[in-house]
Amino acid sequence: MENNGNQTPFSKYYGRIAVTAVLFLFALLWVTVGIFKAVFVAAVTALGFYIGAMLDDRDALRRFLDNFLGRH
């Protein structure tokens, strides 16, 4: 396999690897604690990701708060 510049051998399949790992962890949660607790953990994780992404982009956070508080 060719390595072009800064690409790693796995960069072509990064999405497949990441999604497979996440779904595997979700399946483990489901088997160990049950479906409702696993869905709760997934929902809280998604919320944390969303809030973290908003904190990374300060302008998006400011726009969200302005819209939420009714300021234009």
Backbone bond lengths (Angstrom), bond angles and torsions (degrees), N, CA, C in turn:
res aa  C-N    CA-C-N  psi(-1)  N-CA   C-N-CA  omega(-1)  CA-C   N-CA-C  phi
1 M - - - 1.447 - - 1.516 109.23 -
2 E 1.299 116.40 136.22 1.448 122.75 -178.31 1.516 111.15 -80.98
3 N 1.327 117.28 143.20 1.447 123.00 176.37 1.518 108.11 -112.63
4 N 1.339 117.35 105.20 1.455 122.33 -177.89 1.518 111.20 -94.75
5 G 1.330 117.09 108.60 1.451 120.94 175.45 1.510 113.23 64.03
6 N 1.340 115.42 -123.15 1.464 122.00 -176.16 1.524 113.41 -88.32
7 Q 1.308 118.33 2.10 1.454 120.58 -177.61 1.523 110.77 -75.09
8 T 1.326 114.60 140.22 1.451 119.66 173.81 1.529 107.42 -93.05
9 P 1.306 117.25 164.07 1.470 118.72 178.86 1.535 113.27 -59.57
10 F 1.342 117.77 -23.93 1.457 121.35 -178.14 1.522 113.21 -93.69
11 S 1.334 118.53 -4.78 1.459 119.89 -174.84 1.527 112.45 -63.82
12 K 1.314 117.83 -28.71 1.461 120.57 178.98 1.525 110.63 -67.82
13 Y 1.320 117.48 -30.79 1.461 122.62 -175.85 1.526 112.36 -112.54
14 Y 1.328 118.09 22.22 1.459 121.22 -175.88 1.527 111.80 -58.13
15 G 1.320 118.39 -45.40 1.463 121.79 -179.19 1.509 112.01 -61.05
16 R 1.308 116.63 -44.10 1.470 120.62 179.91 1.520 111.04 -63.43
17 I 1.326 115.57 -42.79 1.467 120.21 -178.53 1.528 110.35 -67.28
18 A 1.329 117.12 -45.34 1.461 120.89 -177.85 1.528 111.50 -64.62
19 V 1.320 117.54 -46.29 1.465 120.72 -178.92 1.523 110.48 -66.70
20 T 1.311 117.36 -39.77 1.462 120.28 177.72 1.520 110.54 -61.95
21 A 1.322 117.95 -42.71 1.464 121.43 179.27 1.524 111.05 -64.26
22 V 1.331 117.26 -43.39 1.461 120.42 179.92 1.521 110.63 -64.38
23 L 1.313 117.55 -45.27 1.457 120.36 179.93 1.526 112.27 -67.24
24 F 1.319 117.26 -33.15 1.457 120.29 175.56 1.526 110.36 -64.40
25 L 1.327 116.56 -43.93 1.464 119.79 177.97 1.525 110.96 -63.93
26 F 1.340 117.04 -38.81 1.460 120.00 176.85 1.530 110.65 -63.18
27 A 1.319 117.05 -41.70 1.471 120.59 178.64 1.526 110.86 -62.83
28 L 1.323 116.87 -40.44 1.468 119.68 176.42 1.521 111.45 -62.26
29 L 1.334 116.59 -42.76 1.457 120.24 177.03 1.526 110.51 -60.53
30 W 1.315 116.09 -44.91 1.463 121.65 -178.28 1.530 110.28 -58.80
31 V 1.320 116.11 -45.38 1.463 120.58 -177.62 1.526 111.31 -69.10
32 T 1.334 117.14 -36.49 1.470 119.03 -174.34 1.524 113.32 -85.59
33 V 1.335 118.69 -38.29 1.468 119.27 -174.12 1.527 114.04 -117.73
34 G 1.317 118.24 -9.01 1.462 120.75 179.76 1.518 111.78 104.21
35 I 1.320 114.92 162.18 1.456 120.87 -173.00 1.526 112.36 -68.52
36 F 1.335 118.55 -42.23 1.456 119.75 -175.68 1.523 112.07 -68.19
37 K 1.313 117.56 -40.05 1.460 120.21 176.89 1.524 110.63 -68.35
38 A 1.322 117.10 -37.24 1.462 120.72 178.47 1.527 110.86 -65.58
39 V 1.332 116.89 -41.84 1.462 120.28 177.61 1.524 110.05 -65.04
40 F 1.332 117.12 -39.59 1.458 120.37 177.15 1.531 110.98 -60.99
41 V 1.319 117.14 -46.03 1.464 121.08 178.62 1.533 110.23 -61.26
42 A 1.333 117.02 -42.16 1.470 120.72 179.01 1.525 110.97 -64.24
43 A 1.338 117.60 -40.59 1.464 121.05 -179.89 1.527 111.22 -66.21
44 V 1.322 116.78 -42.92 1.462 120.04 178.76 1.529 110.52 -66.20
45 T 1.313 116.86 -38.12 1.463 120.71 177.09 1.523 110.90 -63.76
46 A 1.333 117.34 -43.58 1.464 121.08 178.57 1.527 110.64 -63.63
47 L 1.325 117.12 -40.95 1.453 120.94 177.00 1.531 110.51 -62.72
48 G 1.306 116.66 -42.15 1.464 120.53 177.36 1.516 112.07 -63.06
49 F 1.324 116.52 -39.68 1.464 120.23 177.03 1.524 110.41 -63.12
50 Y 1.331 116.77 -44.01 1.464 121.65 -179.36 1.528 110.80 -63.03
51 I 1.327 117.29 -45.86 1.462 120.91 179.45 1.523 110.18 -65.09
52 G 1.325 116.91 -41.08 1.465 120.21 177.76 1.516 112.38 -62.66
53 A 1.333 116.67 -39.77 1.468 120.33 177.71 1.520 110.48 -65.12
54 M 1.330 116.68 -37.45 1.461 119.70 177.86 1.521 111.00 -68.11
55 L 1.320 117.66 -36.69 1.460 120.07 178.10 1.523 111.41 -68.88
56 D 1.322 116.80 -31.75 1.456 120.26 176.78 1.527 111.22 -66.98
57 D 1.325 116.43 -34.49 1.461 121.67 -179.62 1.525 107.46 -108.52
58 R 1.322 116.52 90.92 1.469 122.03 -174.61 1.524 112.21 -58.55
59 D 1.338 117.86 -35.44 1.462 120.33 179.74 1.525 111.26 -65.39
60 A 1.332 117.16 -39.23 1.467 120.59 178.23 1.521 110.13 -64.77
61 L 1.324 117.21 -40.42 1.461 121.20 177.94 1.519 110.16 -63.05
62 R 1.306 116.95 -44.02 1.462 121.25 179.77 1.530 110.94 -63.49
63 R 1.342 117.48 -43.48 1.472 121.05 177.76 1.527 110.78 -62.68
64 F 1.334 117.24 -42.63 1.456 120.83 179.32 1.526 110.87 -61.75
65 L 1.323 116.77 -47.15 1.460 120.08 -179.41 1.523 111.36 -65.12
66 D 1.335 117.32 -39.46 1.470 120.21 176.94 1.524 110.77 -62.36
67 N 1.317 118.04 -42.87 1.466 120.90 178.24 1.523 111.29 -68.41
68 F 1.313 117.47 -40.57 1.456 122.15 -178.26 1.520 111.47 -66.81
69 L 1.334 116.12 -38.51 1.468 120.53 -178.56 1.525 112.06 -87.92
70 G 1.331 117.25 -3.04 1.455 120.55 175.80 1.508 114.51 83.53
71 R 1.322 117.97 13.54 1.463 120.84 177.56 1.521 108.77 -89.73
72 H 1.318 115.59 137.55 1.476 119.40 179.11 1.480 110.85 -123.70
